[in-house]
Amino acid sequence: LIQVGDETTVLVEPLVQQAPSTVRALVAEDDPMFRRILQSWLEAWGHEVTVVENGALAWSILQQERPPELLILDWVMPEMDGTELCRRIREQQRSPYQYILLVTGKNDRQDVIRGLDAGADDYLTKPFDRDELRARLRVGKRILALQDSLIHAREELRFQATHDVLTGIWNRGAVMELLDHELDRSRRANVPTAVLMLDLDHFKKINDTYGHLAGDAVLKEAARRLTRAIRSYDSVGRYGGEEFMVVLPGCDRKQTQNTAERIRAEIASSPVSAAGTEISFTASIGATVAGPDALSPTEVLATADGALYQAKNTGRDRTVLV
Amino acid sequence: MRSFVLTGALPSFQVALMSAGDVRWNAAQTLERLGGDEGLFHEIIEIFLREAPKQMGNMHAALARGDKESTERIAHTLKGELGYLGLAEASHNASELEDAGRNGDLARAAKIQILLEEDIEKIAQTMRDVLAQTPTGLLPVISSVRSSGAD
């Protein structure tokens, strides 16, 4: 779906992983006999099972980084009972969704309603039947799988909405937003933010001479080299055509000059192989450092753009810092 | 005198305890409920044999200090376990005891507690006998072959 440069190691955010085949289950049950039965069955059905003997322990397990997603909670437990646990879990609104099966010895309709209202997805009355439990857990896993695929689709869309299809780096909208964010931070925290506008030199000639596929290969390689030359907390995006934008949080003039030079040298370091030949390319860079009194992103960009214009007019393959 | 009889020929064995309390335990049904898993069957019975006396001890203590909530809670637990193991009469007594605890009728609770204690003693003996007679691996697989593979 998303085309990112073949070996691109650029700012590609990891997509949410596909639903793992084993669902992690938590059993909270104070009765050792039922605890053992549930554990034994769930393990036989291929789940990774955690068992606890009261609601408070279950709650602490659920605060872990990757908490279990299929919860089988006993209604009556010391410390914190099943319904209270349900309520707390739903209050927390964790993502991804956790499927809750409440197990109850009670048969009262009112109790069942109370449990479902507290946030349980389903309930099972004791003495529970093995086949019925298994079928109900299949329902739960169906819901969890649906949830996983929705999250996956959402993350894919989010990625597409913020990344450049050809190079895999941030797109214009995303990098502008990052700049806006960093300028805000500059004002608040009284630190500088540097912005570089980078334009590949004579790019039209590359396209005209070697074709658009070769031009694409150059763009991809430029993005890769740019990414390699910056720090992990810097951002690089494709501004448009053969123009790139780099945001360097916390860089003063000297650091900005050094970074821009490093990028320029990295871009020009070696030719790229495309269209059966070796294509050399260079870039011009316009740089500016915005202080705490920074203007709007548009005005900061205009300054960097003016510097880029100077770099172009004074021979290209160079950096101008204003 | 306690004795238990395996009614019918294996593999559809049934265990019945003939004694004053006339407690019957259908071990085959319990095994079936557990998915025919003999290992689990043994484990579960052992857990019951270990836990039930503790629970009865706690019950004694709860009644002695007039603790209605604990009486109700322990009886509730026992009711569930006994019911699951197919011990209907004893489970019924536990249920009565749970009600007595909930209603704060501790005099009645104490009376039922004595009955329940007798039930559990007989049951425990029956279970020990069954475990002794049918070590793991010898219990006939009587029902649904355990389904293989993960869901």
Interface residues (C-beta under 8 A of the other chain):
Chain A: S21 T22 D30 D31 P32 M33 F34 R36 I37 S40 W41 A44 W45 G46 H47 V76 G105 K126 P127 D129 R130 D131 R134 L137 R138 K141
Chain B: R33 L34 G35 D37 L40 E43 I44 I47 F48 E51 R73 H76 T77 K79 G80 E81 G83 Y84 S144 R146 G149 A150 D151
